[in-house]
Amino acid sequence: MKKAVIYGAYGMDNLGDNYMMYRVCAFLRENGIEPQLCLQGSRWYFENADRCAGTYEAPFKKPFAGRLVKALEIVKWYFRREDASALIFMGGGYTNERFGLKKLFYMNLLARKFRSRGVYFAGQTVGPYKTGAGHFLLDCLYAKGRLRFTRESVSHNYLTRRGMTDVLAGDDAFLERKEAAAGKGIFQDRLPEEAAGQRLTLVTFKHFYGYEQYKETFFAAMRTCARRYGGKIAVIPFMSDPESAEYRLNAGLCEYLKQGGAECSLIVPKTVTELEDLFRKAEAVVTSAYHGAVLGYRFGCRVIGLYEGAYYRIKMKGLARLFHREKDMLPFGELAQTDLYALLSEKADLGRLRTDSLRISRKVLAEWLKIAGAVKGEAAGR
């Protein structure tokens, strides 16, 4: 079996990243490629996380000197993967100014090491960068890729302006098995609205920098909405560690909604199947987590997304644009003047939304099939 090294932020107790990893690892194995991962941490969100045979767990170092040691250990691990046929940069938004130029520099080192074997970029969000050095390093990095696809239009347009060819496909979380994407497999277990019974709304409030200032506004808006909208509410923290700020924030939201009379529960899905079942049963999703919105659209739910800052605006608005639903995404600054109940109650063309979801799943699958084919072809020719 051929091997491919996967670059991404895994082992950090992040539902979205772990879900993407699960989807991609399953796909690669089905197509005769063994994924190898370098974990950035030691905590998995799902109990059935796919722990690859070639997985390396980087040492956890918190002080500055320790973080430098950890970074060097990670680079060393990548450079020793002489038996791998390719380097695949998984979907994510790690090429932006929040992560600094050092990360871009060492990603360039890794891409240069694997360039003769094959470098691929899947489901990317690119930028924004404001400095010349950032643009230069980003251009150097993506120029080394043999195949590239982005997950939203802003990044696609940016690469086009920089003279690089890529395909606008979608997020890696849309990756579906070939037989499911060929038909309506994603929605085969979903009940039609009129037979669904009591409505279920899924809610997630991400603990991002700058989001905490909107806590009271969001809590109050959700309580008011829950009273009018009715049904059950499931609050899903995107980190499973009960000691994490994100978990405590969502646990507090759940208690607040229950005190307001809502039928609400805090749920940490233990398996990918349990997570997908929740979204299949849900009627609506209210979230400030990008992958909360991705999963909502993927399973044909009514989605309301909230964001703060340029980077998250690119992700959330860009995602909604793929579904012709940009008005589903709101900046947190407008929440106090927004009626969430009215937005959730607004008639949405769910038939079109689900058609778009299948279309995007097929596009993402097509791009991953190209990557898999190229990896196996290059390996055979080496």
C-alpha positions in Angstrom: 0.0 0.0 0.0 1.3 3.5 -1.0 1.8 6.1 1.8 0.9 9.7 2.0 1.8 12.2 4.7 -1.1 14.3 5.8 -0.5 17.8 7.1 -3.1 19.2 9.5 -3.9 20.2 13.1 -5.0 16.9 14.5 -5.1 15.6 18.1 -6.2 19.0 19.4 -9.6 17.9 20.6 -11.4 19.8 17.7 -14.6 18.3 16.4 -14.3 19.8 12.9 -10.6 18.8 12.4 -11.1 15.3 13.7 -14.2 14.8 11.5 -12.3 15.9 8.4 -9.4 13.6 9.3 -11.8 10.6 9.8 -13.4 11.3 6.4 -10.1 11.7 4.5 -8.3 8.7 6.2 -11.3 6.4 5.3 -11.2 7.6 1.7 -7.5 7.2 1.3 -7.6 3.6 2.7 -10.5 2.7 0.4 -8.3 3.9 -2.5 -5.2 2.0 -1.6 -3.2 4.7 0.2 -2.1 4.6 3.8 -2.3 8.0 5.5 0.4 9.1 8.0 -0.3 11.8 10.5 1.8 14.0 12.7 -0.4 14.9 15.7 -0.1 18.3 17.2 -1.6 17.1 20.5 -2.8 14.0 22.4 -6.6 14.5 22.8 -9.1 13.1 20.3 -12.7 14.3 20.1 -14.2 11.0 19.0 -13.6 7.7 20.8 -13.4 5.9 17.5 -10.8 8.2 16.0 -8.8 6.6 13.2 -5.4 6.2 14.7 -3.2 5.5 11.6 -0.3 3.1 11.8 2.1 5.8 10.7 0.9 8.3 13.3 3.5 10.3 15.3 2.5 12.2 18.4 4.6 15.4 18.8 5.7 16.1 22.3 3.6 18.7 24.1 5.7 21.8 25.0 4.0 24.9 26.4 6.8 27.4 27.2 8.3 29.3 24.3 11.6 27.2 24.3 9.5 24.1 24.5 7.3 25.1 21.6 10.5 25.6 19.5 11.6 22.1 20.4 8.2 20.7 19.5 8.3 22.5 16.1 11.7 21.1 15.4 10.5 17.6 16.3 7.6 17.9 14.0 9.8 19.1 11.1 12.2 16.3 11.8 9.4 13.7 11.6 8.2 15.0 8.2 11.7 15.0 6.8 12.2 11.4 7.8 9.2 10.1 5.8 11.3 8.8 2.9 8.9 6.0 2.2 5.9 8.3 1.6 4.8 9.0 -2.0 3.2 12.4 -1.3 2.5 15.3 1.1 -1.1 16.4 1.3 -2.0 19.6 3.0 -5.4 18.9 4.3 -8.2 21.4 4.4 -7.9 24.2 6.9 -7.1 27.8 7.4 -3.5 27.7 8.6 -2.1 29.9 5.9 -3.1 33.3 7.3 -1.6 36.0 9.4 -3.1 34.6 12.7 -0.4 31.8 12.5 2.4 34.1 11.5 5.2 33.9 8.8 7.2 31.3 10.7 4.5 28.6 10.0 4.5 29.6 6.3 8.3 29.3 6.2 8.4 25.8 7.6 5.5 24.7 5.4 7.6 25.8 2.5 10.4 23.7 3.8 8.2 20.6 3.9 6.7 21.3 0.5 10.2 21.6 -1.0 11.3 18.3 0.6 8.3 16.5 -1.0 8.2 18.5 -4.3 9.7 15.7 -6.4 7.3 13.1 -5.0 4.2 15.3 -5.1 2.6 18.0 -3.0 -1.2 18.5 -3.0 -3.5 21.1 -1.4 -7.1 20.0 -0.4 -10.0 22.1 0.8 -7.9 25.2 1.5 -8.8 28.6 2.9 -6.0 31.0 1.9 -5.1 34.3 3.7 -5.8 37.0 4.3 -2.2 38.4 4.2 -1.4 42.1 4.3 2.4 42.1 4.0 4.6 41.5 1.0 6.5 38.8 2.8 3.3 36.9 3.5 2.2 37.1 -0.1 5.6 36.0 -1.3 5.8 33.0 1.0 2.2 32.0 0.2 2.9 32.2 -3.5 6.1 30.0 -3.1 4.1 27.4 -1.1 1.1 27.0 -3.4 3.3 27.1 -6.5 4.8 23.7 -5.3 1.4 22.0 -5.5 0.5 19.7 -8.3 -3.2 19.8 -7.6 -5.1 22.4 -5.5 -8.6 22.9 -4.5 -10.2 25.5 -2.3 -13.3 25.4 -0.1 -14.6 28.9 -0.6 -14.6 31.6 -3.3 -12.5 34.3 -1.6 -9.5 31.9 -1.5 -10.2 30.7 -5.0 -10.2 34.3 -6.3 -7.1 35.1 -4.4 -5.1 32.2 -6.0 -6.5 33.1 -9.4 -5.2 36.7 -9.0 -1.8 35.3 -8.0 -1.7 33.3 -11.3 -2.3 29.9 -9.8 -4.9 27.4 -11.1 -7.2 25.7 -8.5 -10.7 24.2 -8.4 -13.4 25.7 -6.2 -14.9 22.5 -4.7 -15.7 22.7 -1.0 -14.6 21.6 2.5 -13.0 18.2 3.1 -15.9 17.4 5.5 -18.1 17.1 2.3 -16.0 14.1 1.2 -18.5 11.2 0.7 -18.1 7.6 -0.4 -18.4 7.3 -4.1 -21.6 5.3 -4.0 -23.3 7.7 -1.6 -22.3 10.8 -3.6 -23.6 9.1 -6.8 -27.2 9.0 -5.4 -28.8 10.6 -2.4 -26.9 8.6 0.2 -26.3 11.5 2.5 -30.0 12.0 3.0 -31.3 8.5 2.7 -32.1 8.2 6.5 -33.5 11.7 6.8 -37.2 12.0 7.6 -39.2 14.4 5.5 -40.2 17.6 7.4 -43.8 16.8 7.7 -43.0 13.4 9.3 -40.1 14.5 11.5 -42.1 15.1 14.6 -40.7 17.4 17.2 -38.1 19.8 15.7 -34.5 19.5 16.9 -32.1 22.5 16.8 -28.3 22.1 17.2 -26.4 25.0 18.8 -22.6 25.6 19.1 -20.9 28.7 20.5 -17.2 28.6 19.7 -14.6 29.9 22.2 -12.6 32.1 19.8 -10.7 35.2 20.5 -13.1 38.1 20.5 -16.2 35.9 20.7 -16.4 36.0 24.5 -17.6 39.7 24.3 -20.8 38.5 22.6 -21.6 35.8 25.2 -24.4 37.6 26.9 -25.9 38.8 23.6 -25.8 35.3 22.1 -27.2 33.6 25.3 -30.1 36.1 25.5 -30.9 35.8 21.7 -30.9 32.0 21.9 -33.2 32.0 25.0 -35.7 34.3 23.2 -35.5 32.2 20.1 -36.0 28.9 21.9 -39.1 30.1 23.7 -40.8 31.0 20.3 -39.3 28.3 18.1 -40.0 25.4 20.4 -38.8 21.8 20.1 -35.7 20.3 21.5 -32.2 21.9 21.6 -28.9 20.0 21.6 -25.8 22.1 22.5 -22.6 20.6 21.1 -19.3 21.9 22.3 -16.6 21.5 19.7 -14.0 20.5 22.4 -14.8 17.4 24.5 -12.5 18.2 27.4 -14.8 19.2 30.4 -11.9 21.5 31.6 -11.7 23.4 28.4 -13.1 27.0 28.1 -15.1 25.9 25.1 -16.8 23.0 26.9 -17.6 25.2 30.0 -19.0 28.0 27.7 -21.4 25.6 26.0 -22.4 23.9 29.2 -23.2 27.3 30.6 -25.3 28.1 27.5 -27.2 24.8 28.0 -28.0 25.5 31.6 -29.1 29.1 30.7 -31.5 27.8 28.1 -32.9 25.2 30.5 -33.5 27.9 33.1 -35.4 29.8 30.5 -37.8 26.8 30.0 -36.2 25.2 26.9 -35.9 21.4 26.6 -32.1 21.4 26.2 -29.3 18.9 26.6 -25.5 19.1 26.3 -24.2 16.4 23.9 -20.6 15.4 23.2 -20.9 12.8 20.4 -18.6 9.8 21.1 -18.5 8.6 17.6 -18.7 10.0 14.1 -21.8 8.0 13.5 -23.5 9.6 16.5 -22.5 13.1 15.3 -23.9 12.5 11.8 -27.1 11.0 13.3 -27.7 14.2 15.2 -27.3 16.4 12.1 -29.6 14.0 10.1 -32.3 14.4 12.7 -31.9 18.2 13.1 -34.1 20.8 11.5 -31.9 23.8 12.2 -28.3 24.7 13.2 -27.3 27.9 15.0 -23.5 28.1 15.2 -20.4 30.2 15.4 -18.3 27.2 14.5 -17.4 26.9 10.8 -17.7 23.1 10.7 -21.0 23.4 12.6 -22.3 25.3 9.5 -20.5 22.8 7.1 -22.2 19.9 8.8 -25.6 21.7 8.8 -25.4 22.3 5.1 -24.0 18.9 4.4 -27.0 17.2 6.0 -29.6 19.6 4.6 -30.4 21.7 7.7 -31.5 25.3 8.0 -28.3 27.1 9.1 -27.7 30.4 10.9 -24.0 31.2 11.2 -22.3 33.9 13.3 -18.7 35.2 13.0 -16.3 37.9 14.0 -13.3 39.2 12.1 -12.0 39.0 8.5 -10.8 35.4 8.6 -14.0 33.9 9.9 -16.0 36.2 7.6 -14.1 34.7 4.6 -14.9 31.1 5.8 -18.5 31.5 6.8 -19.6 33.8 4.0 -17.6 31.8 1.5 -19.3 28.6 2.6 -22.8 30.1 2.4 -22.0 31.4 -1.1 -21.6 27.9 -2.3 -25.3 27.3 -1.3 -26.5 30.7 -2.5 -27.3 31.4 1.2 -25.0 34.3 2.1 -27.8 35.9 4.2 -27.5 32.9 6.6 -24.2 34.3 7.9 -24.2 37.3 10.3 -21.5 39.3 12.1 -21.8 39.1 15.8 -22.0 42.9 15.9 -25.5 42.7 14.3 -26.9 40.0 16.6 -28.4 42.4 19.1 -30.6 43.9 16.4 -31.4 40.5 14.8 -34.5 38.3 15.4 -33.1 34.7 15.3 -36.6 33.3 15.4 -37.6 35.2 12.3 -34.5 33.9 10.5 -35.0 30.3 11.5 -38.7 30.5 10.6 -38.0 32.0 7.2 -39.0 29.6 4.4 -35.9 28.0 2.9 -35.7 25.9 -0.3 -34.3 22.8 1.5 -34.7 20.8 -1.7 -32.2 23.1 -3.5 -30.0 23.1 -0.4 -29.7 19.3 -0.5 -29.2 19.3 -4.2 -26.3 21.8 -3.7 -24.9 19.6 -0.9 -24.8 16.6 -3.2 -23.2 18.7 -5.9 -20.5 19.9 -3.6 -19.9 16.4 -2.2 -19.4 15.2 -5.8 -17.0 18.0 -6.6 -14.9 17.3 -3.4 -14.9 13.6 -4.2 -13.8 14.3 -7.7 -10.8 16.3 -6.5 -9.8 13.7 -4.0 -10.0 11.0 -6.6 -7.6 13.1 -8.7 -5.2 13.3 -5.8 -5.5 9.6 -5.0 -4.9 8.7 -8.7 -1.9 11.1 -8.9 -0.3 9.7 -5.7 -0.6 6.1 -6.9 0.6 7.0 -10.4 3.6 8.9 -9.2 4.5 6.1 -6.8 4.3 3.5 -9.5 6.6 5.6 -11.7 9.3 6.2 -9.1 
